[in-house]
Amino acid sequence: MIELITIFQANQNWYLNKVFVNSNHVVTISEALDYNRLLKEGKIDLALDSSISFSKVKMNPVTGFDEFIVVGSPKVIMEKMNKNTKQLLKG
């Protein structure tokens, strides 16, 4: 399981939320270009640094969730996922 910070809008207000995701259920990770543009234009009114980027994380339909918009670039999200995978080294 990895911890991700999601962003969403409800009634003109923006919110951040923590979610825990099983990395085995992640299908794709891509840049969320619309959200990156909104942040650079100042339309996301959460005191976030303008250098932050967002990613779209698409989940396996079996999970009951379609996709999340999360804080972090696809590269950062992939690094988080790979950090939590344990491998047995044969010597």
Phi and psi in degrees as a GROMACS rama.xvg file:
@    title "Ramachandran Plot"
@    xaxis  label "Phi"
@    yaxis  label "Psi"
@TYPE xy
-122.613  149.71  ILE-2
-95.899  127.952  GLU-3
-126.048  152.61  LEU-4
-104.409  118.316  ILE-5
-96.3728  156.492  THR-6
-126.334  139.957  ILE-7
-153.439  160.85  PHE-8
-116.908  134.65  GLN-9
-140.005  124.119  ALA-10
50.9205  52.1096  ASN-11
70.1971  0.0812176  GLN-12
-108.389  144.889  ASN-13
-102.121  143.378  TRP-14
-136.09  148.515  TYR-15
-111.64  145.936  LEU-16
-148.42  144.558  ASN-17
-89.0901  137.098  LYS-18
-134.007  151.459  VAL-19
-110.479  126.954  PHE-20
-123.597  136.304  VAL-21
-76.1723  115.053  ASN-22
-63.3395  -19.0325  SER-23
-69.864  -17.4295  ASN-24
-97.0368  -0.538481  HIS-25
-79.6165  127.126  VAL-26
-95.6952  -50.8671  VAL-27
-142.389  155.702  THR-28
-132.345  125.154  ILE-29
-140.324  164.02  SER-30
-66.8412  139.453  GLU-31
-96.4725  80.6881  ALA-32
-59.2741  -39.3168  LEU-33
-61.6818  -42.8362  ASP-34
-69.317  -38.4094  TYR-35
-61.6998  -41.4373  ASN-36
-65.2144  -44.4048  ARG-37
-60.5492  -39.4757  LEU-38
-65.3241  -45.265  LEU-39
-64.7442  -30.7947  LYS-40
-81.5007  -4.44027  GLU-41
79.1567  18.711  GLY-42
-89.6039  -10.6532  LYS-43
-98.9772  106.487  ILE-44
-90.9923  55.8795  ASP-45
-119.626  128.851  LEU-46
-58.3475  66.5875  ALA-47
-104.039  145.175  LEU-48
-65.7212  141.427  ASP-49
-69.6534  -11.863  SER-50
-85.1767  -6.51436  SER-51
-69.1799  145.793  ILE-52
-125.149  164.479  SER-53
-120.423  152.267  PHE-54
-127.753  151.674  SER-55
-101.35  119.638  LYS-56
-106.966  112.015  VAL-57
-92.9349  129.901  LYS-58
-102.216  158.064  MET-59
-62.8707  132.315  ASN-60
-57.1894  -22.024  PRO-61
-61.3786  -26.7718  VAL-62
-72.495  -19.3208  THR-63
91.3227  -4.29887  GLY-64
-116.345  141.898  PHE-65
-87.0043  -61.9755  ASP-66
-157.31  160.57  GLU-67
-124.877  149.339  PHE-68
-102.733  122.148  ILE-69
-122.546  156.67  VAL-70
-78.8104  126.114  VAL-71
126.11  149.631  GLY-72
-74.3984  161.168  SER-73
-55.0681  -37.0513  PRO-74
-63.3251  -43.6284  LYS-75
-64.1826  -41.4612  VAL-76
-65.0333  -42.342  ILE-77
-62.7279  -40.7362  MET-78
-61.9854  -40.1813  GLU-79
-61.7499  -42.2628  LYS-80
-66.5029  -43.1033  MET-81
-70.9199  -27.9499  ASN-82
-66.2873  -29.9687  LYS-83
-92.6711  0.0282615  ASN-84
-88.2463  131.235  THR-85
-102.339  134.802  LYS-86
-123.556  142.022  GLN-87
-91.9048  122.378  LEU-88
-92.1871  129.211  LEU-89
-96.2071  131.123  LYS-90
